[in-house]
Amino acid sequence: MTVQTKQQQLKEIEYQEKMLNNLKKWMRNLIILSSIGVVIAYWALNLQKGLPYQMIGVIGVILAAVSVVFCAVTGLAFKNGKANVEKIIHLVE
C-alpha cells in the first residue's frame, strides 16, 4: 500500500465517522419525534372527544409509526457503516 493510498483511506475513515455521528443525531431526533407522536396520539384519542381530535390522534399514530420505521432504517445504516469503517481500519493496519 502506498503512502498516498493510506492517507486517502485515513481521510475516508474520518469522513465516514463524521457521517456515522450524523446518523446518531438522526436516530436521536427520530426517537424524540416518535415519542412526540405517541404523546399526541394518547392525548387526542384518550383524553379528548370529537372527530377533529380523532384525526389528530391518527396523525400522531402515523407520525410515531413512520418515525420508528425510519429509526430502524437509520440503525441499519449505522450498523453497516460501522462495519465498513472497521473493514477500512483493518485494511490500513
DSSP file (Angstrom, degrees, kcal/mol; ACC not computed):
  #  RESIDUE AA STRUCTURE BP1 BP2  ACC     N-H-->O    O-->H-N    N-H-->O    O-->H-N    TCO  KAPPA ALPHA  PHI   PSI    X-CA   Y-CA   Z-CA
    1    1 A M              0   0    0      0, 0.0     2,-0.1     0, 0.0    91,-0.0   0.000 360.0 360.0 360.0 131.9    0.0    0.0    0.0
    2    2 A T     >  -     0   0    0      1,-0.1     4,-2.1     4,-0.0     5,-0.1  -0.349 360.0-113.3 -80.6 164.7    1.4    3.4   -1.0
    3    3 A V  H  > S+     0   0    0      1,-0.2     4,-2.4     2,-0.2     5,-0.2   0.899 116.7  52.2 -64.6 -40.8    1.6    6.4    1.4
    4    4 A Q  H  > S+     0   0    0      1,-0.2     4,-2.5     2,-0.2    -1,-0.2   0.921 109.3  48.9 -63.5 -43.6   -1.0    8.3   -0.7
    5    5 A T  H  > S+     0   0    0      1,-0.2     4,-2.4     2,-0.2    -1,-0.2   0.904 110.9  50.8 -63.1 -40.2   -3.5    5.4   -0.6
    6    6 A K  H  X S+     0   0    0     -4,-2.1     4,-2.2     2,-0.2    -1,-0.2   0.907 110.4  49.3 -64.1 -40.9   -3.1    5.1    3.1
    7    7 A Q  H  X S+     0   0    0     -4,-2.4     4,-2.2     2,-0.2    -2,-0.2   0.899 110.3  51.1 -64.2 -40.3   -3.7    8.8    3.6
    8    8 A Q  H  X S+     0   0    0     -4,-2.5     4,-2.3     1,-0.2    -2,-0.2   0.909 110.3  48.9 -63.7 -40.8   -6.8    8.6    1.4
    9    9 A Q  H  X S+     0   0    0     -4,-2.4     4,-2.5     2,-0.2    -1,-0.2   0.881 108.9  52.5 -68.0 -36.3   -8.1    5.7    3.4
   10   10 A L  H  X S+     0   0    0     -4,-2.2     4,-2.2     2,-0.2    -1,-0.2   0.897 110.3  48.5 -64.6 -38.6   -7.5    7.6    6.7
   11   11 A K  H  X S+     0   0    0     -4,-2.2     4,-2.6     2,-0.2    -2,-0.2   0.891 110.2  52.2 -65.0 -38.8   -9.4   10.6    5.3
   12   12 A E  H  X S+     0   0    0     -4,-2.3     4,-2.8     2,-0.2     5,-0.2   0.905 108.6  50.2 -64.2 -41.0  -12.2    8.2    4.2
   13   13 A I  H  X S+     0   0    0     -4,-2.5     4,-2.3     2,-0.2    -2,-0.2   0.933 111.6  48.4 -60.7 -45.9  -12.3    6.8    7.8
   14   14 A E  H  X S+     0   0    0     -4,-2.2     4,-1.7     1,-0.2    -2,-0.2   0.914 113.3  47.3 -61.1 -44.0  -12.5   10.3    9.2
   15   15 A Y  H  X S+     0   0    0     -4,-2.6     4,-2.1     1,-0.2    -2,-0.2   0.924 112.5  48.3 -65.0 -45.2  -15.3   11.2    6.8
   16   16 A Q  H  X S+     0   0    0     -4,-2.8     4,-2.3     1,-0.2    -1,-0.2   0.866 109.2  53.1 -67.2 -34.5  -17.3    8.1    7.4
   17   17 A E  H  X S+     0   0    0     -4,-2.3     4,-1.9    -5,-0.2    -1,-0.2   0.878 107.9  51.8 -66.1 -35.6  -17.0    8.5   11.2
   18   18 A K  H  X S+     0   0    0     -4,-1.7     4,-1.6     2,-0.2    -2,-0.2   0.914 110.8  47.8 -63.3 -42.4  -18.4   12.0   10.8
   19   19 A M  H  X S+     0   0    0     -4,-2.1     4,-2.1     1,-0.2    -2,-0.2   0.860 108.0  55.2 -67.9 -34.9  -21.3   10.6    8.8
   20   20 A L  H  X S+     0   0    0     -4,-2.3     4,-2.0     2,-0.2    -1,-0.2   0.885 105.8  52.2 -64.0 -37.7  -21.9    8.0   11.4
   21   21 A N  H  X S+     0   0    0     -4,-1.9     4,-1.9     2,-0.2    -1,-0.2   0.878 107.3  52.7 -64.5 -36.6  -22.2   10.7   14.0
   22   22 A N  H  X S+     0   0    0     -4,-1.6     4,-2.3     1,-0.2    -2,-0.2   0.904 107.0  52.2 -63.5 -40.4  -24.8   12.4   11.8
   23   23 A L  H  X S+     0   0    0     -4,-2.1     4,-2.6     1,-0.2    -2,-0.2   0.883 106.2  54.2 -63.3 -37.5  -26.7    9.1   11.7
   24   24 A K  H  X S+     0   0    0     -4,-2.0     4,-2.4     2,-0.2    -1,-0.2   0.915 108.5  49.2 -60.4 -42.1  -26.6    9.0   15.5
   25   25 A K  H  X S+     0   0    0     -4,-1.9     4,-2.5     1,-0.2    -2,-0.2   0.911 110.3  50.3 -64.4 -41.8  -28.1   12.5   15.6
   26   26 A W  H  X S+     0   0    0     -4,-2.3     4,-2.6     2,-0.2    -2,-0.2   0.908 109.7  51.0 -62.5 -41.5  -30.8   11.5   13.2
   27   27 A M  H  X S+     0   0    0     -4,-2.6     4,-2.3     2,-0.2    -2,-0.2   0.926 110.2  49.4 -62.2 -43.4  -31.7    8.4   15.3
   28   28 A R  H  X S+     0   0    0     -4,-2.4     4,-2.2     1,-0.2    -2,-0.2   0.934 112.8  47.2 -59.1 -46.4  -31.9   10.6   18.4
   29   29 A N  H  X S+     0   0    0     -4,-2.5     4,-2.5     1,-0.2    -2,-0.2   0.882 111.4  50.6 -64.9 -38.4  -34.2   13.1   16.6
   30   30 A L  H  X S+     0   0    0     -4,-2.6     4,-2.5     2,-0.2    -1,-0.2   0.874 109.0  51.2 -68.5 -36.3  -36.4   10.2   15.2
   31   31 A I  H  X S+     0   0    0     -4,-2.3     4,-2.0     2,-0.2    -2,-0.2   0.920 111.8  47.5 -64.9 -42.5  -36.8    8.7   18.7
   32   32 A I  H  X S+     0   0    0     -4,-2.2     4,-2.3     2,-0.2    -2,-0.2   0.921 112.0  50.4 -62.5 -43.7  -37.8   12.1   20.0
   33   33 A L  H  X S+     0   0    0     -4,-2.5     4,-2.3     1,-0.2    -2,-0.2   0.892 109.7  49.8 -63.6 -40.3  -40.3   12.5   17.1
   34   34 A S  H  X S+     0   0    0     -4,-2.5     4,-2.1     2,-0.2    -1,-0.2   0.885 109.8  51.7 -66.6 -36.3  -41.8    9.1   17.7
   35   35 A S  H  X S+     0   0    0     -4,-2.0     4,-2.3     2,-0.2    -2,-0.2   0.907 109.2  49.8 -64.6 -41.1  -42.2    9.9   21.4
   36   36 A I  H  X S+     0   0    0     -4,-2.3     4,-2.7     1,-0.2    -2,-0.2   0.906 109.3  52.6 -62.7 -41.1  -44.0   13.2   20.5
   37   37 A G  H  X S+     0   0    0     -4,-2.3     4,-2.5     1,-0.2    -2,-0.2   0.898 109.2  49.0 -61.0 -41.2  -46.3   11.2   18.1
   38   38 A V  H  X S+     0   0    0     -4,-2.1     4,-2.7     2,-0.2     5,-0.2   0.918 111.9  48.5 -64.9 -43.3  -47.2    8.8   20.9
   39   39 A V  H  X S+     0   0    0     -4,-2.3     4,-2.7     2,-0.2    -2,-0.2   0.924 113.0  47.5 -63.5 -44.5  -48.0   11.6   23.3
   40   40 A I  H  X S+     0   0    0     -4,-2.7     4,-2.8     2,-0.2     5,-0.3   0.922 112.9  49.2 -62.1 -43.9  -50.1   13.4   20.7
   41   41 A A  H  X S+     0   0    0     -4,-2.5     4,-2.7    -5,-0.2     5,-0.4   0.926 113.2  46.2 -62.8 -44.7  -51.9   10.2   19.9
   42   42 A Y  H  X>S+     0   0    0     -4,-2.7     4,-2.2     2,-0.2     5,-0.8   0.936 114.4  47.7 -62.8 -46.4  -52.6    9.4   23.5
   43   43 A W  I  X>S+     0   0    0     -4,-2.7     4,-1.1    -5,-0.2     5,-0.5   0.933 118.3  39.8 -59.9 -47.3  -53.7   13.0   24.3
   44   44 A A  I  <5S+     0   0    0     -4,-2.8     4,-0.3    -5,-0.2    -2,-0.2   0.876 122.3  38.4 -75.5 -37.4  -56.1   13.2   21.3
   45   45 A L  I  <5S+     0   0    0     -4,-2.7    -3,-0.2    -5,-0.3    -2,-0.2   0.829 128.7  25.6 -86.3 -31.8  -57.5    9.6   21.3
   46   46 A N  I  <5S+     0   0    0     -4,-2.2    -3,-0.2    -5,-0.4    -2,-0.1   0.767 127.0  36.4-104.4 -29.1  -57.9    9.1   25.1
   47   47 A L  I  <<S+     0   0    0     -4,-1.1     2,-0.3    -5,-0.8    -3,-0.2   0.616 111.4  54.4-103.5 -13.4  -58.3   12.5   26.7
   48   48 A Q      < -     0   0    0     -5,-0.5     2,-0.3    -4,-0.3     0, 0.0  -0.816  66.0-144.9-120.9 160.0  -60.3   14.4   24.1
   49   49 A K        +     0   0    0     -2,-0.3     4,-0.2     4,-0.0     2,-0.1  -0.923  49.8  57.3-123.0 148.7  -63.6   13.8   22.4
   50   50 A G  S  > S-     0   0    0     -2,-0.3     4,-1.7     1,-0.1     5,-0.1  -0.237  83.4 -80.7 116.3 158.3  -64.7   14.6   18.9
   51   51 A L  H  > S+     0   0    0      1,-0.2     4,-2.3     2,-0.2     5,-0.2   0.885 120.9  55.4 -63.0 -43.2  -63.8   14.0   15.3
   52   52 A P  H  > S+     0   0    0      0, 0.0     4,-2.1     0, 0.0    -1,-0.2   0.904 109.7  48.2 -59.5 -37.6  -61.1   16.6   15.0
   53   53 A Y  H  > S+     0   0    0      2,-0.2     4,-2.4     1,-0.2    -2,-0.2   0.851 108.1  54.6 -70.9 -32.9  -59.3   15.1   17.9
   54   54 A Q  H  X S+     0   0    0     -4,-1.7     4,-2.3     2,-0.2    -1,-0.2   0.908 108.8  48.4 -64.6 -40.6  -59.6   11.6   16.4
   55   55 A M  H  X S+     0   0    0     -4,-2.3     4,-2.4     2,-0.2    -2,-0.2   0.913 111.3  49.7 -65.3 -41.4  -58.0   12.8   13.3
   56   56 A I  H  X S+     0   0    0     -4,-2.1     4,-2.2    -5,-0.2    -2,-0.2   0.902 110.6  51.6 -62.3 -39.7  -55.2   14.4   15.3
   57   57 A G  H  X S+     0   0    0     -4,-2.4     4,-2.2     2,-0.2    -2,-0.2   0.903 108.9  49.3 -63.2 -42.1  -54.8   11.1   17.2
   58   58 A V  H  X S+     0   0    0     -4,-2.3     4,-2.6     2,-0.2    -1,-0.2   0.903 109.8  51.8 -64.2 -40.8  -54.5    9.2   13.9
   59   59 A I  H  X S+     0   0    0     -4,-2.4     4,-2.7     1,-0.2    -2,-0.2   0.900 109.1  51.4 -61.7 -39.8  -51.9   11.7   12.7
   60   60 A G  H  X S+     0   0    0     -4,-2.2     4,-2.3     2,-0.2    -2,-0.2   0.900 110.0  48.5 -63.0 -41.4  -50.0   11.1   15.9
   61   61 A V  H  X S+     0   0    0     -4,-2.2     4,-2.6     2,-0.2    -2,-0.2   0.922 112.9  47.7 -64.3 -44.2  -50.1    7.3   15.5
   62   62 A I  H  X S+     0   0    0     -4,-2.6     4,-2.8     2,-0.2     5,-0.3   0.919 111.1  51.5 -62.9 -43.4  -48.9    7.7   11.9
   63   63 A L  H  X S+     0   0    0     -4,-2.7     4,-2.1     1,-0.2    -2,-0.2   0.916 112.0  46.5 -59.0 -44.6  -46.1   10.0   12.9
   64   64 A A  H  X S+     0   0    0     -4,-2.3     4,-2.1     2,-0.2    -2,-0.2   0.919 113.8  47.9 -65.3 -43.6  -44.9    7.6   15.6
   65   65 A A  H  X S+     0   0    0     -4,-2.6     4,-2.2     2,-0.2    -2,-0.2   0.927 113.2  46.7 -64.9 -45.3  -45.1    4.6   13.2
   66   66 A V  H  X S+     0   0    0     -4,-2.8     4,-2.6     1,-0.2     5,-0.2   0.899 111.8  51.9 -64.2 -40.0  -43.2    6.4   10.4
   67   67 A S  H  X S+     0   0    0     -4,-2.1     4,-2.2    -5,-0.3    -1,-0.2   0.896 109.1  49.8 -63.9 -39.9  -40.6    7.6   12.9
   68   68 A V  H  X S+     0   0    0     -4,-2.1     4,-2.1     2,-0.2    -1,-0.2   0.910 111.3  48.9 -65.9 -41.5  -40.0    4.1   14.2
   69   69 A V  H  X S+     0   0    0     -4,-2.2     4,-2.2     2,-0.2    -2,-0.2   0.940 113.2  46.6 -63.1 -46.6  -39.6    2.7   10.7
   70   70 A F  H  X S+     0   0    0     -4,-2.6     4,-2.6     1,-0.2    -1,-0.2   0.864 110.1  54.3 -64.0 -34.8  -37.1    5.4    9.8
   71   71 A C  H  X S+     0   0    0     -4,-2.2     4,-2.4    -5,-0.2    -1,-0.2   0.897 108.2  49.4 -65.3 -39.8  -35.3    4.9   13.0
   72   72 A A  H  X S+     0   0    0     -4,-2.1     4,-2.1     2,-0.2    -2,-0.2   0.913 112.1  47.7 -64.7 -42.4  -34.9    1.2   12.2
   73   73 A V  H  X S+     0   0    0     -4,-2.2     4,-2.3     2,-0.2    -2,-0.2   0.910 112.4  49.2 -64.4 -42.1  -33.6    2.0    8.7
   74   74 A T  H  X S+     0   0    0     -4,-2.6     4,-2.4     2,-0.2    -2,-0.2   0.884 109.6  52.5 -64.8 -38.7  -31.2    4.6   10.2
   75   75 A G  H  X S+     0   0    0     -4,-2.4     4,-2.4     2,-0.2    -1,-0.2   0.893 109.2  49.2 -63.4 -40.0  -30.0    2.0   12.7
   76   76 A L  H  X S+     0   0    0     -4,-2.1     4,-2.5     2,-0.2    -2,-0.2   0.907 110.9  49.9 -64.9 -41.7  -29.3   -0.5   10.0
   77   77 A A  H  X S+     0   0    0     -4,-2.3     4,-2.5     2,-0.2    -2,-0.2   0.896 110.9  50.2 -63.2 -39.8  -27.4    2.1    8.0
   78   78 A F  H  X S+     0   0    0     -4,-2.4     4,-2.6     2,-0.2    -2,-0.2   0.923 110.5  49.5 -63.4 -44.5  -25.4    2.9   11.2
   79   79 A K  H  X S+     0   0    0     -4,-2.4     4,-2.0     1,-0.2    -2,-0.2   0.933 114.1  44.3 -61.1 -47.2  -24.6   -0.8   11.7
   80   80 A N  H  X S+     0   0    0     -4,-2.5     4,-2.0     1,-0.2    -1,-0.2   0.882 113.6  50.8 -66.4 -38.5  -23.5   -1.2    8.1
   81   81 A G  H  X S+     0   0    0     -4,-2.5     4,-2.3    -5,-0.2    -2,-0.2   0.898 109.2  50.7 -65.1 -40.7  -21.4    2.0    8.1
   82   82 A K  H  X S+     0   0    0     -4,-2.6     4,-2.1     1,-0.2    -2,-0.2   0.903 110.1  50.2 -64.0 -40.8  -19.7    1.0   11.3
   83   83 A A  H  X S+     0   0    0     -4,-2.0     4,-2.0     1,-0.2    -1,-0.2   0.888 109.5  52.0 -63.6 -38.4  -18.8   -2.4    9.8
   84   84 A N  H  X S+     0   0    0     -4,-2.0     4,-2.2     2,-0.2    -2,-0.2   0.904 108.3  50.2 -65.1 -41.8  -17.4   -0.6    6.7
   85   85 A V  H  X S+     0   0    0     -4,-2.3     4,-2.6     1,-0.2    -1,-0.2   0.907 109.1  52.5 -62.6 -41.3  -15.2    1.6    8.9
   86   86 A E  H  X S+     0   0    0     -4,-2.1     4,-2.3     1,-0.2    -1,-0.2   0.891 108.3  51.0 -62.2 -39.0  -13.9   -1.4   10.7
   87   87 A K  H  X S+     0   0    0     -4,-2.0     4,-2.0     2,-0.2    -1,-0.2   0.916 110.9  47.7 -63.7 -43.1  -13.0   -3.1    7.3
   88   88 A I  H  X S+     0   0    0     -4,-2.2     4,-2.2     2,-0.2    -2,-0.2   0.909 111.2  50.8 -65.6 -41.3  -11.2    0.0    6.2
   89   89 A I  H  X S+     0   0    0     -4,-2.6     4,-1.9     1,-0.2    -1,-0.2   0.911 109.5  51.3 -61.3 -41.5   -9.3    0.2    9.5
   90   90 A H  H  < S+     0   0    0     -4,-2.3    -1,-0.2     1,-0.2    -2,-0.2   0.883 110.1  49.5 -63.4 -37.9   -8.4   -3.4    9.1
   91   91 A L  H  < S+     0   0    0     -4,-2.0    -1,-0.2     1,-0.2    -2,-0.2   0.868 109.1  51.9 -68.1 -36.6   -7.0   -2.8    5.6
   92   92 A V  H  <        0   0    0     -4,-2.2    -2,-0.2     1,-0.2    -1,-0.2   0.868 360.0 360.0 -69.1 -36.2   -5.0    0.2    6.8
   93   93 A E     <        0   0    0     -4,-1.9    -1,-0.2    -5,-0.2    -2,-0.2   0.488 360.0 360.0 -74.1 360.0   -3.3   -1.8    9.6
